[in-house]
Amino acid sequence: MHTLALPAVLTAETVVVAHAQLLRSMQALPASAAVTLDASGVQSFDSAGLALLLACRRAAQAQGRSLHVQGWTPSLQSLAQVYGVMPLLDPDAAPLAA
């Protein structure tokens, strides 16, 4: 499994560059290598950040790879759950307590 760190800022202003960088990094990995995105350093994000994670998931699937997100910050995990995408990005994650 190969781990790629997500940038500290995942907002509408930054995701285009981040997306290109992550795709290049994923393409440089050995064929069929599993990919883990490390979200532990994410400090600022909006819904564009979730869209980026979903785009990475689609790209990984198109390359025949599995993708997992680890190191969820509580606020990022909460946003993913509110938008209903948490099961797509981390199916093993426990729901946050209400």
CYANA upper distance limits for C-alpha pairs under 8 A (distance plus 0.5 A):
  1 MET  CA     33 ALA  CA      6.72
  1 MET  CA     34 ALA  CA      5.30
  1 MET  CA     35 VAL  CA      6.27
  1 MET  CA     36 THR  CA      7.33
  2 HIS  CA     29 LEU  CA      8.30
  2 HIS  CA     33 ALA  CA      7.54
  2 HIS  CA     34 ALA  CA      6.73
  2 HIS  CA     35 VAL  CA      5.52
  2 HIS  CA     36 THR  CA      6.42
  3 THR  CA     35 VAL  CA      6.46
  3 THR  CA     36 THR  CA      5.03
  3 THR  CA     37 LEU  CA      6.20
  3 THR  CA     38 ASP  CA      7.01
  4 LEU  CA     22 LEU  CA      8.14
  4 LEU  CA     25 SER  CA      8.24
  4 LEU  CA     35 VAL  CA      7.86
  4 LEU  CA     36 THR  CA      6.66
  4 LEU  CA     37 LEU  CA      5.45
  4 LEU  CA     38 ASP  CA      6.47
  5 ALA  CA     37 LEU  CA      6.28
  5 ALA  CA     38 ASP  CA      5.15
  5 ALA  CA     39 ALA  CA      7.09
  5 ALA  CA     41 GLY  CA      8.04
  6 LEU  CA     37 LEU  CA      6.85
  6 LEU  CA     38 ASP  CA      6.27
  6 LEU  CA     39 ALA  CA      5.99
  6 LEU  CA     40 SER  CA      8.43
  6 LEU  CA     41 GLY  CA      7.35
  6 LEU  CA     42 VAL  CA      7.13
  7 PRO  CA     18 ALA  CA      7.68
  7 PRO  CA     39 ALA  CA      8.49
  7 PRO  CA     41 GLY  CA      7.32
  7 PRO  CA     42 VAL  CA      6.62
  8 ALA  CA     41 GLY  CA      5.87
  8 ALA  CA     42 VAL  CA      4.58
  8 ALA  CA     43 GLN  CA      5.61
  8 ALA  CA     44 SER  CA      6.91
  9 VAL  CA     14 THR  CA      7.34
  9 VAL  CA     42 VAL  CA      6.53
  9 VAL  CA     43 GLN  CA      6.55
  9 VAL  CA     44 SER  CA      5.26
  9 VAL  CA     45 PHE  CA      6.28
 10 LEU  CA     14 THR  CA      6.41
 10 LEU  CA     15 VAL  CA      6.26
 10 LEU  CA     18 ALA  CA      8.37
 10 LEU  CA     42 VAL  CA      7.74
 10 LEU  CA     44 SER  CA      6.62
 10 LEU  CA     45 PHE  CA      4.92
 10 LEU  CA     46 ASP  CA      7.10
 10 LEU  CA     48 ALA  CA      7.39
 10 LEU  CA     49 GLY  CA      5.09
 11 THR  CA     15 VAL  CA      6.43
 11 THR  CA     44 SER  CA      7.63
 11 THR  CA     45 PHE  CA      5.41
 11 THR  CA     46 ASP  CA      5.68
 11 THR  CA     47 SER  CA      7.82
 11 THR  CA     48 ALA  CA      5.98
 11 THR  CA     49 GLY  CA      6.06
 12 ALA  CA     16 VAL  CA      8.29
 12 ALA  CA     46 ASP  CA      7.73
 12 ALA  CA     47 SER  CA      8.44
 12 ALA  CA     48 ALA  CA      5.69
 12 ALA  CA     49 GLY  CA      7.82
 14 THR  CA     18 ALA  CA      6.77
 15 VAL  CA     19 HIS  CA      6.17
 15 VAL  CA     48 ALA  CA      7.29
 15 VAL  CA     49 GLY  CA      7.08
 15 VAL  CA     52 LEU  CA      6.91
 16 VAL  CA     20 ALA  CA      6.89
 17 VAL  CA     21 GLN  CA      6.78
 18 ALA  CA     22 LEU  CA      6.56
 19 HIS  CA     23 LEU  CA      6.59
 19 HIS  CA     52 LEU  CA      6.90
 19 HIS  CA     55 ALA  CA      8.43
 19 HIS  CA     56 CYS  CA      7.97
 20 ALA  CA     24 ARG  CA      6.73
 21 GLN  CA     25 SER  CA      6.73
 22 LEU  CA     26 MET  CA      6.58
 22 LEU  CA     56 CYS  CA      8.04
 23 LEU  CA     27 GLN  CA      6.58
 23 LEU  CA     56 CYS  CA      7.72
 23 LEU  CA     59 ALA  CA      7.96
 24 ARG  CA     28 ALA  CA      6.75
 25 SER  CA     29 LEU  CA      7.26
 26 MET  CA     35 VAL  CA      7.94
 26 MET  CA     60 ALA  CA      8.07
 29 LEU  CA     33 ALA  CA      7.01
 31 ALA  CA     63 GLN  CA      8.25
 31 ALA  CA     64 GLY  CA      8.41
 31 ALA  CA     65 ARG  CA      8.43
 32 SER  CA     63 GLN  CA      7.49
 32 SER  CA     64 GLY  CA      6.02
 32 SER  CA     65 ARG  CA      5.41
 32 SER  CA     66 SER  CA      8.39
 33 ALA  CA     65 ARG  CA      6.44
 33 ALA  CA     66 SER  CA      8.12
 34 ALA  CA     65 ARG  CA      5.84
 34 ALA  CA     66 SER  CA      5.45
 34 ALA  CA     67 LEU  CA      6.61
 35 VAL  CA     60 ALA  CA      8.16
 35 VAL  CA     65 ARG  CA      7.46
 35 VAL  CA     66 SER  CA      6.65
 35 VAL  CA     67 LEU  CA      5.29
 35 VAL  CA     68 HIS  CA      6.88
 36 THR  CA     67 LEU  CA      6.17
 36 THR  CA     68 HIS  CA      5.23
 36 THR  CA     69 VAL  CA      6.03
 36 THR  CA     70 GLN  CA      7.31
 37 LEU  CA     67 LEU  CA      7.94
 37 LEU  CA     68 HIS  CA      6.74
 37 LEU  CA     69 VAL  CA      5.19
 37 LEU  CA     70 GLN  CA      6.69
 38 ASP  CA     69 VAL  CA      6.50
 38 ASP  CA     70 GLN  CA      5.58
 38 ASP  CA     71 GLY  CA      6.06
 38 ASP  CA     72 TRP  CA      8.24
 39 ALA  CA     69 VAL  CA      7.30
 39 ALA  CA     70 GLN  CA      6.50
 39 ALA  CA     71 GLY  CA      5.43
 39 ALA  CA     72 TRP  CA      5.84
 39 ALA  CA     73 THR  CA      7.53
 40 SER  CA     70 GLN  CA      7.82
 40 SER  CA     71 GLY  CA      4.80
 40 SER  CA     72 TRP  CA      6.26
 40 SER  CA     73 THR  CA      6.59
 42 VAL  CA     73 THR  CA      7.86
 45 PHE  CA     49 GLY  CA      6.13
 45 PHE  CA     76 LEU  CA      8.03
 46 ASP  CA     50 LEU  CA      7.69
 47 SER  CA     51 ALA  CA      6.85
 47 SER  CA     79 LEU  CA      8.36
 48 ALA  CA     52 LEU  CA      6.68
 49 GLY  CA     53 LEU  CA      6.93
 50 LEU  CA     54 LEU  CA      6.80
 50 LEU  CA     80 ALA  CA      7.33
 51 ALA  CA     55 ALA  CA      6.61
 52 LEU  CA     56 CYS  CA      6.69
 53 LEU  CA     57 ARG  CA      6.76
 53 LEU  CA     89 LEU  CA      7.92
 54 LEU  CA     58 ARG  CA      6.78
 54 LEU  CA     88 LEU  CA      8.43
 54 LEU  CA     89 LEU  CA      7.74
 55 ALA  CA     59 ALA  CA      6.67
 56 CYS  CA     60 ALA  CA      6.54
 56 CYS  CA     67 LEU  CA      8.43
 57 ARG  CA     61 GLN  CA      6.71
 57 ARG  CA     66 SER  CA      8.34
 57 ARG  CA     67 LEU  CA      6.44
 57 ARG  CA     89 LEU  CA      7.89
 58 ARG  CA     62 ALA  CA      6.66
 59 ALA  CA     63 GLN  CA      6.78
 60 ALA  CA     64 GLY  CA      6.74
 60 ALA  CA     65 ARG  CA      5.33
 60 ALA  CA     66 SER  CA      6.66
 60 ALA  CA     67 LEU  CA      6.76
 61 GLN  CA     65 ARG  CA      5.81
 61 GLN  CA     66 SER  CA      6.91
 61 GLN  CA     67 LEU  CA      8.32
 67 LEU  CA     89 LEU  CA      8.10
 68 HIS  CA     89 LEU  CA      6.73
 68 HIS  CA     90 ASP  CA      6.43
 69 VAL  CA     89 LEU  CA      6.61
 69 VAL  CA     90 ASP  CA      6.42
 70 GLN  CA     90 ASP  CA      8.25
 72 TRP  CA     76 LEU  CA      6.78
 72 TRP  CA     77 GLN  CA      6.20
 73 THR  CA     77 GLN  CA      6.57
 74 PRO  CA     78 SER  CA      6.50
 75 SER  CA     79 LEU  CA      6.75
 76 LEU  CA     80 ALA  CA      6.75
 77 GLN  CA     81 GLN  CA      6.69
 77 GLN  CA     86 MET  CA      7.77
 78 SER  CA     82 VAL  CA      6.64
 78 SER  CA     96 LEU  CA      7.60
 79 LEU  CA     83 TYR  CA      6.70
 80 ALA  CA     84 GLY  CA      6.57
 80 ALA  CA     85 VAL  CA      5.84
 80 ALA  CA     86 MET  CA      5.57
 81 GLN  CA     85 VAL  CA      6.61
 81 GLN  CA     86 MET  CA      5.71
 81 GLN  CA     95 PRO  CA      8.16
 85 VAL  CA     89 LEU  CA      6.98
 86 MET  CA     90 ASP  CA      6.18
 86 MET  CA     91 PRO  CA      7.25
 86 MET  CA     93 ALA  CA      8.12
 87 PRO  CA     91 PRO  CA      4.72
 87 PRO  CA     92 ASP  CA      8.05
 87 PRO  CA     93 ALA  CA      8.10
